[in-house]
Amino acid sequence: MSDATREFRPGIDPAVPPSGPGCAECDEVGGWWAHLRRCAMCGHVGCCDSSPAQHATAHFRETGHPIVQSFEPGEDWFWDYGSESMADGPPLAPPTAHPDDQPSPGPAGRVPDDWRSKLN
């Protein structure tokens, strides 16, 4: 398959799997997240802008990869950081969400009791 047929639009590679079941940077430091977003270009999973660390947006700023998809069960919407608007995209490589048994906020055991007061 050529790059032209694999890519639905600039910023999306539907063949790339997600980097893991949770925010890569939060997992490195023992942090937590409200919700997860998956980079549609490279598969990086980062935490949303409501999360304390906002790693999905940081990934966009560092890489220029403009489009993310929700990595929450039952959600398939895309967001384009470049245009700051909803976007369309093709189905991405599985899995398309974090594990069903992983709570939001998550992960289990790392979310503080007062998590609501720490949201952005």
Residue frames relative to the residue before (quaternion, step in Angstrom):
aa qw qx qy qz dx dy dz
M 1.0000 0.0000 0.0000 0.0000 0.00 0.00 0.00
S 0.3854 -0.7308 0.5148 0.2288 3.58 -0.80 0.93
D 0.6518 -0.5040 0.3879 0.4132 3.56 -1.26 0.36
A 0.6336 0.5531 -0.3355 0.4244 3.59 1.01 -0.79
T 0.7195 0.4151 -0.2653 0.4896 3.61 0.97 -0.72
R 0.6200 0.5428 -0.3512 0.4445 3.61 1.14 -0.45
E 0.7420 0.4037 -0.2156 0.4899 3.57 1.02 -0.73
F 0.3805 -0.7371 0.5199 0.2041 3.56 -0.64 1.17
R 0.7581 -0.1270 0.1250 0.6274 3.54 1.06 -0.84
P 0.6668 -0.4732 0.3450 0.4609 3.60 -1.13 0.28
G 0.7766 0.3274 -0.2567 0.4732 3.56 -0.95 0.90
I 0.7295 0.3456 -0.2360 0.5411 3.60 1.23 0.04
D 0.0138 0.7439 -0.6681 0.0111 3.53 -1.00 0.94
P 0.2598 -0.8291 0.4732 0.1456 3.61 -0.07 1.24
A 0.6229 0.5725 -0.3407 0.4102 3.62 1.20 -0.28
V 0.6124 0.5810 -0.3500 0.4060 3.62 1.18 -0.42
P 0.3509 -0.7428 0.5275 0.2166 3.62 -0.76 0.99
P 0.6143 -0.5451 0.4066 0.4003 3.61 -1.22 0.31
S 0.5938 -0.6126 0.4034 0.3306 3.56 -1.19 0.60
G 0.7751 -0.2173 0.1550 0.5727 3.59 1.17 -0.40
P 0.6879 -0.5189 0.3316 0.3841 3.59 -1.28 -0.02
G 0.7906 0.2048 -0.1142 0.5656 3.59 1.25 -0.20
C 0.7172 -0.4090 0.3258 0.4607 3.55 -1.33 -0.03
A 0.4677 -0.7161 0.4502 0.2567 3.55 -0.62 1.19
E 0.7160 0.4498 -0.2622 0.4650 3.60 0.83 -0.96
C 0.6331 0.5162 -0.3384 0.4671 3.60 0.98 -0.76
D 0.6366 0.5313 -0.3284 0.4524 3.58 1.00 -0.81
E 0.6342 0.5521 -0.3331 0.4266 3.60 1.01 -0.75
V 0.8016 0.2924 -0.1308 0.5048 3.58 1.00 -0.81
G 0.5546 -0.6329 0.3887 0.3751 3.59 1.24 0.16
G 0.3943 0.7324 -0.4662 0.3013 3.59 1.19 0.52
W 0.3341 -0.7181 0.5740 0.2077 3.54 -1.35 -0.13
W 0.2318 -0.7802 0.5713 0.1056 3.56 -1.28 0.34
A 0.4892 -0.6198 0.5229 0.3211 3.53 -1.33 0.39
H 0.7760 -0.1047 0.1199 0.6104 3.57 0.80 -1.09
L 0.3806 -0.7407 0.5180 0.1955 3.55 -1.26 0.43
R 0.1417 -0.7559 0.6361 0.0634 3.54 -1.23 0.70
R 0.2356 -0.7770 0.5751 0.1003 3.55 -1.07 0.85
C 0.4245 -0.6842 0.5310 0.2639 3.57 -0.84 0.98
A 0.3743 -0.7594 0.4954 0.1946 3.56 -0.73 1.10
M 0.6407 0.5172 -0.3280 0.4631 3.60 1.25 -0.16
C 0.8437 0.1516 -0.0415 0.5133 3.60 0.71 -1.04
G 0.5420 -0.6586 0.3828 0.3550 3.61 1.26 -0.11
H 0.3921 0.7280 -0.4844 0.2858 3.62 1.24 -0.07
V 0.1905 -0.7588 0.6131 0.1094 3.57 -0.89 0.97
G 0.0446 0.7974 -0.5960 0.0833 3.54 -0.78 1.13
C 0.5683 -0.6050 0.4412 0.3411 3.53 -1.27 0.35
C 0.5816 -0.6336 0.4121 0.3006 3.55 -1.18 0.74
D 0.6862 -0.5016 0.3512 0.3927 3.55 -1.33 0.14
S 0.5961 0.5330 -0.3773 0.4671 3.61 1.20 -0.21
S 0.5773 0.5918 -0.3608 0.4316 3.57 1.23 -0.46
P 0.6425 -0.5576 0.3527 0.3897 3.61 -1.09 0.59
A 0.7891 0.3682 -0.1893 0.4538 3.63 0.84 -0.88
Q 0.2237 -0.8287 0.4932 0.1413 3.65 1.19 -0.32
H 0.1349 0.8535 -0.4927 0.1027 3.58 0.92 0.92
A 0.5830 0.5685 -0.4000 0.4207 3.65 1.05 -0.48
T 0.6718 0.4707 -0.2929 0.4912 3.59 0.93 -0.86
A 0.6182 0.5342 -0.3448 0.4621 3.60 1.02 -0.74
H 0.6242 0.5311 -0.3355 0.4644 3.60 1.03 -0.76
F 0.6291 0.5189 -0.3314 0.4746 3.61 0.96 -0.80
R 0.6838 0.4923 -0.2967 0.4495 3.60 0.83 -0.93
E 0.6916 0.4807 -0.2755 0.4634 3.58 1.03 -0.79
T 0.7998 0.3279 -0.1431 0.4819 3.59 0.94 -0.87
G 0.3883 -0.7076 0.4959 0.3202 3.58 1.09 -0.65
H 0.4419 0.6658 -0.4778 0.3648 3.60 1.25 0.14
P 0.2564 -0.8670 0.4108 0.1172 3.59 -0.17 1.27
I 0.7764 0.3833 -0.1827 0.4658 3.60 1.05 -0.61
V 0.0659 -0.7663 0.6387 0.0233 3.54 -1.03 0.93
Q 0.2139 -0.7215 0.6349 0.1749 3.49 -1.35 0.34
S 0.5714 -0.5561 0.4606 0.3901 3.55 -1.12 0.61
F 0.1933 -0.7631 0.6080 0.1031 3.56 -1.08 0.81
E 0.4357 0.6691 -0.4580 0.3907 3.53 1.16 0.80
P 0.5663 -0.6047 0.4247 0.3650 3.62 -0.97 0.76
G 0.8243 0.2373 -0.1948 0.4756 3.56 -0.99 0.91
E 0.6732 0.4428 -0.3009 0.5101 3.61 1.26 0.02
D 0.0284 -0.8210 0.5701 0.0059 3.59 -0.96 0.84
W 0.3956 0.7408 -0.4662 0.2783 3.59 1.21 0.34
F 0.2979 -0.7277 0.5966 0.1605 3.53 -1.32 0.57
W 0.1460 -0.7529 0.6349 0.0938 3.57 -1.24 0.58
D 0.2190 -0.7610 0.6013 0.1063 3.55 -1.01 0.90
Y 0.3317 -0.7643 0.5225 0.1813 3.58 -0.42 1.23
G 0.6111 0.5864 -0.3471 0.4028 3.58 1.06 -0.72
S 0.7841 0.2746 -0.1460 0.5371 3.57 0.89 -0.92
E 0.3220 -0.7677 0.4826 0.2722 3.58 1.35 -0.13
S 0.6007 0.5241 -0.3711 0.4762 3.54 0.87 1.05
M 0.6338 -0.4865 0.4255 0.4249 3.52 -1.33 0.24
A 0.1533 -0.7871 0.5944 0.0606 3.56 -1.17 0.64
D 0.4004 -0.6614 0.5694 0.2791 3.52 -1.35 0.22
G 0.1026 0.7951 -0.5951 0.0560 3.52 -1.20 0.51
P 0.5690 -0.6017 0.4438 0.3425 3.53 -1.28 0.34
P 0.6442 -0.4531 0.4005 0.4683 3.59 -1.24 0.05
L 0.2964 -0.7525 0.5642 0.1660 3.57 -0.99 0.87
A 0.6735 -0.4918 0.3653 0.4136 3.56 -1.27 0.39
P 0.4905 -0.6662 0.4708 0.3065 3.60 -1.00 0.74
P 0.5648 -0.1600 -0.8036 -0.0977 1.45 -2.30 0.93
T 0.4230 -0.7337 0.4848 0.2184 3.56 -1.12 0.66
A 0.7724 0.1710 -0.1228 0.5993 3.59 1.29 0.10
H 0.6034 -0.5135 0.4388 0.4238 3.53 -1.28 0.24
P 0.6792 -0.4891 0.3296 0.4368 3.63 -1.16 0.35
D 0.5882 -0.6099 0.4113 0.3359 3.57 -1.04 0.82
D 0.7034 0.4659 -0.2797 0.4582 3.60 1.04 -0.66
Q 0.5580 0.5635 -0.3990 0.4603 3.60 1.28 0.08
P 0.3476 -0.7792 0.4762 0.2128 3.62 -0.51 1.08
S 0.2284 -0.6960 0.6510 0.1989 3.52 -1.41 0.19
P 0.4331 -0.2823 -0.8244 0.2307 1.56 -1.22 2.14
G 0.1131 -0.8012 0.5871 0.0241 3.51 -1.24 0.44
P 0.6164 -0.0351 -0.7397 -0.2676 1.45 -2.45 -0.02
A 0.6973 -0.4556 0.3442 0.4333 3.54 -1.28 0.34
G 0.7932 0.3152 -0.2399 0.4626 3.55 -0.99 0.86
R 0.7479 0.3680 -0.2254 0.5045 3.62 1.20 -0.28
V 0.5687 0.5935 -0.3881 0.4169 3.60 1.24 -0.14
P 0.3871 -0.7345 0.4993 0.2477 3.62 -0.66 1.02
D 0.6353 -0.5503 0.3870 0.3792 3.57 -1.19 0.57
D 0.7437 0.3756 -0.2050 0.5137 3.58 1.06 -0.75
W 0.1491 0.8553 -0.4871 0.0950 3.61 1.17 0.60
R 0.6130 0.5717 -0.3659 0.4044 3.62 0.97 -0.73
S 0.6752 0.4968 -0.2928 0.4600 3.57 1.04 -0.75
K 0.6853 0.4831 -0.2776 0.4689 3.61 1.23 -0.27
L 0.4801 0.6694 -0.4385 0.3593 3.60 1.26 0.04
N 0.4372 -0.6759 0.5275 0.2715 3.57 -1.18 0.59
